[in-house]
Amino acid sequence: MKFQLLYYLVLLVSTASAAPAVSSAVPAVSSGSLVLAPSISPISVATSAPVASAVTGSPVVHSSSGVAASSTQSVVPESATVAPVSSFPNDPTWSQDTTEVPEALNDGLGASIFGPENVALDQQNPDFLAPPTTDNGNIQNAKWPFSLSHNRLQSGGWARQQNLDVLPIATTMASVNMRLEAGAIRELHWHKTDEWAFVISGSTKVTAVNSDGQVFVDTVGPGDLWYFPAGIPHSLQATDDNAAGTEFLLVFDDGSFSEDDTFLLTDWMAHVPMEVLAKNFGTDISAFAHIPSHELYIFPGTPPAANEAAPSSPAGTVPNPFTFKLSQVNATPLAGGSVKTVDTRTFPVAKNIVGSLVTVEPGAIRELHWHPTQPEWSYYLQGEARMTLFGAQSNARTFDFRAGDIGYVPPSFGHFVENTGNTTVQFLEIFNSDLVEDISLQQWLALTPPELVKAHLGFDDTTIAHLNKTKQTVVRPFTPT
């Protein structure tokens, strides 16, 4: 037994002393299979700790003779793990205002078009026909122009909508673009969803009553907002401040919302038995002889007088106004544009839909960022822009926008908005939330330990020092010195 134990000990020692040294070569990416790249020099980092073996994970002690401890450990550069990205700039392949016939070509990829082509549509969507080479994988369509929405024409105005039927990615928000001639009325109604509104042109008089019988009446102009929680009855009427009337944008906190499902006063009254109406209001049936037989929806009316008094109520007025004069708020100036933000901190009644009005100057961008848990619904008021959505797992897709277009960003998707035109871009960022929140990519990197950032991205000290620790929101065009 003693001789067997001694034999195994001698065998173990001899095997360990004969083991080959671990190669310092590191794997590198090639176009074929994985190869070794012994020519890559490791980065030396001062340390007093022993280096772990690449084979066993146990500490390995070295010196100039291969026995004593060393004061450095080797760190493989990031370029040895994954090949660097292409330096191709991926600018838009043409301007949305081009008069040329676009081709499906970009960075040596693609080919010319032989078949029929909707030239006007291709001109407006360079990143659809000739996408940047950074696009990859699959992202649902995140763009819808109101110009493609069916329009409902009425005597006194019109309305067109966007919801899941036309933009399936927009699961949490839908919208309506509505126009009323001077004096025209969007009849008394209520919704199952909250309603947030932005006045595009003209002035609109709004009225509402809450469940406590408290009243609200106000007039809002271009750039102003209103908000009605779900179930609050209200009406909208164009004043004659603008002889043409008013136009506004409505946003609802449900992607499946349909304007056709609104609860309308005339529609309900027409479907209640006459004897019930008489009992309910304590009057003769003849009082209801002129109720319309079907909904009015939008109809002509007399413009309200500027000095028209609001109805008085024993319960008084609502504690928090349903309107917000965003037009009177000073924009926060930024290096490449400006921003106005409104949420429950300034407009308490708007508990489920909040947002920002953003401007981006030519060449500038709404910086790379994401919203932690909130989806973003956007509407472009002026200018031309593009946005790339990053949906994780190498999925990315770029969309082009111009005035009248809708965009949508699911929660946590990384994105930016770049002004690709020659005029200022102005757009609304709307969120299904009570607060406006985002995380800036640059600020995150600036507030992360520099060695971690270097290990991931290979940044040098100059680039690290350039990172801004303050959120920029909009970034001006870079000018080389």
Buried (B, 14 or more C-beta within 10 A) or exposed (E): EEEEEEEEEEEEEEEEEEEEEEEEEBEBBEEEEEEEBEEBEBBEEEEEEBBEEEEEEEEBEBEEEEEEEBEBBBBEBBEBEEEEEEEEEBEBBBBBEBEEEBBBBBEEEBEEBEEEBEBEEBBBBBBBBBBBBBBBEEBEBBBBBBEEBEEBEBEBBBBBBBBBEBBEBBBBBBBBBBBBBBBBBBBBBBBEBBBBBBBBBBBBBBBBBBEEEBBBBBBBBBBBBBBBBBEBBBBBBBBBBBEEBBBBBBBBBBBBBBBEEBEBBBBEEBEEEEEEBBEEEEEEEEEBEEEBEEBBBBBBBEBBEEEEEEEEBEEEBBEEBBBBEBBEBEBEEBBBBBBBBBBBEEBBBBBBBBBBBBBBBBBBBBBBBBBEEBBBBBBBBBBBBBBBBBBEEEBBBBBBBBBBBBBBBBBBBBBBBBBBBEEBBBBBBBBBBBEBBBBBBBBBBBEEEBEEBBBEEEBEEEBBEEBBEEBBBBBBEEEEE
